[in-house]
Every structure is written in C-alpha cells, then in structure tokens.
Amino acid sequence: MDRNVIADIRATSNLDDLYKVFADNHLTAGWHKKRPSLWREPRTGFQPLNWRYADAAMALDRAGEWMSTEDAERRNLLMFNPVDDNDYDTVRTIVSAYQMIRPGEYARTHRHTANAMRLILDADPGVFTVVNGLKIPMRAGDFLLTPNWYWHSHYNEGEKNAYWIDFLDVPLVHRLEPMFAEDLPAVHQTVTSIPDPDACPFVFTRKRVLAEIGSQPTLPGGARRLVLPTQQYIPTVSVTYIQAPKGAETGAARTTASRIFAVTSGNGRARVGNKSFEWTVGDVFCVPSWHDFEISASSEALILEVSDEPTLRLLGFFRDEAAPPAAP
C-alpha cells in the first residue's frame, strides 16, 4: 500500500474519516454502500411500453424529407425505455427500432458483433438486403436474420418507401463490452448468390410460419406458439410466433427474461404489469424482466416475440415466478 495512504489511514480518528480515505482510493466499505447490491427478487427500472407503427412511419416519412441514408447511414427510430439517461435500449439486453428506406436509396454495407433481425412490415418488389453476399428480398411479413459479424446492406429499387422493425442484441454487447464495428470500404457488397427464400437459413417467410404454426398444439387460452430454429446463427435470443384466433388469450407469470413483441396482423389488447394498451399491425410493446403479462386478440392475430431467455438460461440466471431457485 502507498506510504501516503498508510499515513492517511493512521491519521483517521473515526469511521467517517476512514470512509473518506476509502473513497479517495476508489474503495467502498461493503457495510457502507450507497445502495444495496443484493435483493430478494429481481428489480428493474425498465417499464412496460408500447409504440405505434402509424406514428413511427409518419415520423420517418417526415425525416426523409430532410435526411437521406447517406446522411444517417440508417434512417431508424429507436424505441427506448426512459431509464436514467438511456436513449437506446428497449429492454435491458435488446433494442428495437423502426427503419425506413426510400426508393432509390441504399443503406451502406457494414458489420458488427451484435446480432440483428428484421421483421418486414411494408415493402414492394425491388426491396432487398444483402447478407454476406446473399441477395435476399425484403417481403412484407418475412423475418430475416443477420448474424454476428456478417456484412449487410439494404436497397430499395422499388417505387414506394419500405419499412421494417429491427431487433438487435446491442445492449447486451454494450454491457459485456465485446463491441466491434466496421464499414465496408467499397460501400456496396458483391452479390455472390440469390438464394431461394424458402431454403435460405436467414429467412423465415410468412408463408412458412403460417404453415408450421398451424400444426402446433393449441394452448390453454386458444393460442398456438412456434419457436423458430434461429439458435445456430443467433444464440443470444429466442424468436417465437404466437397465433391467436379472435378471443384467444395468452400470457405468462413473471420471469427474469425480457421480451419485445411486434404485431404482424390483427389487433387486440395487452396488459403488462399494471399497464394496459391496445395494439394493431406494426405496433411494438415490451415486457421487461420480472413483469407478468396477458395478451388478448380482438381479431385473428399473428405476433412475433423476441426474448433474451436463451442468454439467461445459458448463464444459469433464468427463473420464473412459478419455479423459484431450487436449493442445492
């Protein structure tokens, strides 16, 4: 220990003096912390929130009058949770954003260690993404994967604005700190292949989802669930579709997982914790960790759920209210 620190410690005459020496040397007494570090059950400042596609699309259209993708690289609206000074994270480990690209525009090629996924909301023929050289159409209702460190770029060679929802595990990467990002010097990727969307591992077409979810068992409440096989390429999150006939209900008790839902068809109502709101096509709502929720469909609906449950399970941190931690 530094001689000056030793002298300062010897010069103290009470605990308050000693606490000041601790603080000056970047030490904290475990019995004298500013805030607790352990608590009996999960707590979070993240709130249940919802965002409306109609509002976001209008705002993006307006922004597009003054800002091109060359100016912004990605013209997107981040759905953030008002926790402290956060203006990025939707839930603790996942960010969601609406993105728009106008006819004749492209979003330049880059890559990053965060995984990305896209739910296409509105897109005419001529809108596509290129993922590591694979040219993939962006068709309304399809769900696309962009794994960690894959080059990707987006193009609109159609006649109308195109819109989709991005989901990325950037907040998780921020917290673990292995973030790398890189722009492709050439700006545009070379297209090496145009795969059949029905056979491409990065594409889950709406047609495929509807065909496969129809064979799933009906759960209590009347809904069906289909978990997509995405773990080979994106292991940090799970992606699930929920098909809810009119009048169907689904939900879950509190768990340590965080979830984001996006509506691909239908309308209805959701209750998350003590908050309730209506939802319709393109809307997004979030269920932060340790919040229970209920979803009810006013018309036949198809809803996408993105959850960080795989990460929590891998680390041994997943718990639900119905099954608390077991004794060793």
Secondary structure as GFF3:
##gff-version 3
##sequence-region A 1 328
A	DSSP	alpha_helix	3	10	.	.	.	ID=ss1
A	DSSP	alpha_helix	15	24	.	.	.	ID=ss2
A	DSSP	three_ten_helix	30	32	.	.	.	ID=ss3
A	DSSP	beta_strand	50	51	.	.	.	ID=ss4
A	DSSP	alpha_helix	53	64	.	.	.	ID=ss5
A	DSSP	alpha_helix	69	72	.	.	.	ID=ss6
A	DSSP	beta_strand	76	79	.	.	.	ID=ss7
A	DSSP	beta_strand	95	101	.	.	.	ID=ss8
A	DSSP	beta_strand	106	112	.	.	.	ID=ss9
A	DSSP	beta_strand	116	122	.	.	.	ID=ss10
A	DSSP	beta_strand	127	131	.	.	.	ID=ss11
A	DSSP	beta_strand	134	137	.	.	.	ID=ss12
A	DSSP	beta_strand	143	146	.	.	.	ID=ss13
A	DSSP	beta_strand	152	156	.	.	.	ID=ss14
A	DSSP	beta_strand	162	168	.	.	.	ID=ss15
A	DSSP	alpha_helix	170	176	.	.	.	ID=ss16
A	DSSP	beta_strand	181	183	.	.	.	ID=ss17
A	DSSP	beta_strand	203	204	.	.	.	ID=ss18
A	DSSP	alpha_helix	206	213	.	.	.	ID=ss19
A	DSSP	beta_strand	224	227	.	.	.	ID=ss20
A	DSSP	beta_strand	238	244	.	.	.	ID=ss21
A	DSSP	beta_strand	249	252	.	.	.	ID=ss22
A	DSSP	beta_strand	259	265	.	.	.	ID=ss23
A	DSSP	beta_strand	268	272	.	.	.	ID=ss24
A	DSSP	beta_strand	275	279	.	.	.	ID=ss25
A	DSSP	beta_strand	284	287	.	.	.	ID=ss26
A	DSSP	beta_strand	293	297	.	.	.	ID=ss27
A	DSSP	beta_strand	301	307	.	.	.	ID=ss28
A	DSSP	alpha_helix	309	315	.	.	.	ID=ss29
###
